[in-house]
Amino acid sequence: MQPADAIFVMWATSIFDPAVYMQQSLGPGLLVGFGSAAQRTVSYDITEGWQAGGAVWATPVASGADLAATLILDPGHNHPVLR
């Protein structure tokens, strides 16, 4: 196994320790896949939420969402995971 070429960002107003495992997203989040791209452009608007211009590499994640289901990818038997 190897890390996916992706990051998860979330907006949260509560205080949290970034070194602690979290089961649920504390606020609206965005899973950003990179693939072969070196960078991606996203923004956050307090009214509209995360914006990525409708890009297929950006997956919105609701506040309170199960982070394990979002961040741990199961490719199944002999099937690579591609984003």
One Martini backbone bead per residue (centre of mass of N, CA, C, O) as a GRO file, in nm:
protein
   83
    1MET     BB    1   0.101   0.033   0.014
    2GLN     BB    2  -0.005   0.375  -0.055
    3PRO     BB    3  -0.040   0.683  -0.083
    4ALA     BB    4  -0.247   0.906  -0.188
    5ASP     BB    5  -0.310   1.165  -0.434
    6ALA     BB    6  -0.424   1.329  -0.157
    7ILE     BB    7  -0.648   1.559   0.012
    8PHE     BB    8  -0.784   1.686   0.326
    9VAL     BB    9  -1.020   1.946   0.381
   10MET     BB   10  -1.132   2.164   0.657
   11TRP     BB   11  -1.391   2.336   0.820
   12ALA     BB   12  -1.335   2.465   1.158
   13THR     BB   13  -1.440   2.600   1.487
   14SER     BB   14  -1.316   2.396   1.650
   15ILE     BB   15  -1.114   2.249   1.876
   16PHE     BB   16  -0.808   2.072   1.775
   17ASP     BB   17  -0.597   1.791   1.741
   18PRO     BB   18  -0.403   1.697   1.468
   19ALA     BB   19  -0.298   1.413   1.623
   20VAL     BB   20  -0.597   1.322   1.618
   21TYR     BB   21  -0.828   1.098   1.570
   22MET     BB   22  -1.103   1.121   1.335
   23GLN     BB   23  -1.432   1.019   1.248
   24GLN     BB   24  -1.535   1.317   1.201
   25SER     BB   25  -1.629   1.586   1.049
   26LEU     BB   26  -1.624   1.922   1.172
   27GLY     BB   27  -1.672   2.005   0.869
   28PRO     BB   28  -1.653   2.114   0.575
   29GLY     BB   29  -1.521   1.931   0.295
   30LEU     BB   30  -1.226   1.826   0.084
   31LEU     BB   31  -1.139   1.605  -0.171
   32VAL     BB   32  -0.811   1.609  -0.325
   33GLY     BB   33  -0.702   1.517  -0.631
   34PHE     BB   34  -0.393   1.480  -0.827
   35GLY     BB   35  -0.229   1.272  -0.958
   36SER     BB   36  -0.026   1.444  -1.199
   37ALA     BB   37  -0.064   1.693  -1.041
   38ALA     BB   38   0.095   1.962  -0.862
   39GLN     BB   39  -0.181   2.133  -0.863
   40ARG     BB   40  -0.456   2.307  -0.697
   41THR     BB   41  -0.773   2.493  -0.706
   42VAL     BB   42  -0.921   2.639  -0.416
   43SER     BB   43  -1.214   2.742  -0.222
   44TYR     BB   44  -1.371   2.946   0.046
   45ASP     BB   45  -1.714   3.006   0.128
   46ILE     BB   46  -1.927   3.086   0.380
   47THR     BB   47  -2.186   3.027   0.189
   48GLU     BB   48  -2.085   2.805  -0.045
   49GLY     BB   49  -1.813   2.689   0.017
   50TRP     BB   50  -1.656   2.474  -0.159
   51GLN     BB   51  -1.433   2.540  -0.447
   52ALA     BB   52  -1.363   2.379  -0.798
   53GLY     BB   53  -1.529   2.418  -1.066
   54GLY     BB   54  -1.643   2.111  -1.098
   55ALA     BB   55  -1.431   1.916  -1.041
   56VAL     BB   56  -1.348   1.570  -1.043
   57TRP     BB   57  -1.110   1.597  -0.807
   58ALA     BB   58  -1.359   1.701  -0.627
   59THR     BB   59  -1.489   1.606  -0.296
   60PRO     BB   60  -1.743   1.649  -0.109
   61VAL     BB   61  -1.773   1.693   0.258
   62ALA     BB   62  -1.962   1.655   0.515
   63SER     BB   63  -2.062   1.737   0.801
   64GLY     BB   64  -2.007   1.440   0.993
   65ALA     BB   65  -1.851   1.259   0.832
   66ASP     BB   66  -1.701   0.964   0.754
   67LEU     BB   67  -1.358   0.943   0.732
   68ALA     BB   68  -1.293   0.650   0.671
   69ALA     BB   69  -1.471   0.631   0.410
   70THR     BB   70  -1.306   0.867   0.268
   71LEU     BB   71  -0.978   0.789   0.329
   72ILE     BB   72  -1.028   0.476   0.296
   73LEU     BB   73  -0.918   0.273   0.042
   74ASP     BB   74  -1.085   0.004  -0.141
   75PRO     BB   75  -0.978  -0.189  -0.417
   76GLY     BB   76  -0.980  -0.469  -0.382
   77HIS     BB   77  -0.923  -0.737  -0.579
   78ASN     BB   78  -0.679  -0.647  -0.789
   79HIS     BB   79  -0.755  -0.320  -0.767
   80PRO     BB   80  -0.683  -0.025  -0.853
   81VAL     BB   81  -0.672   0.304  -0.743
   82LEU     BB   82  -0.845   0.568  -0.914
   83ARG     BB   83  -0.871   0.946  -0.954
   0.00000   0.00000   0.00000
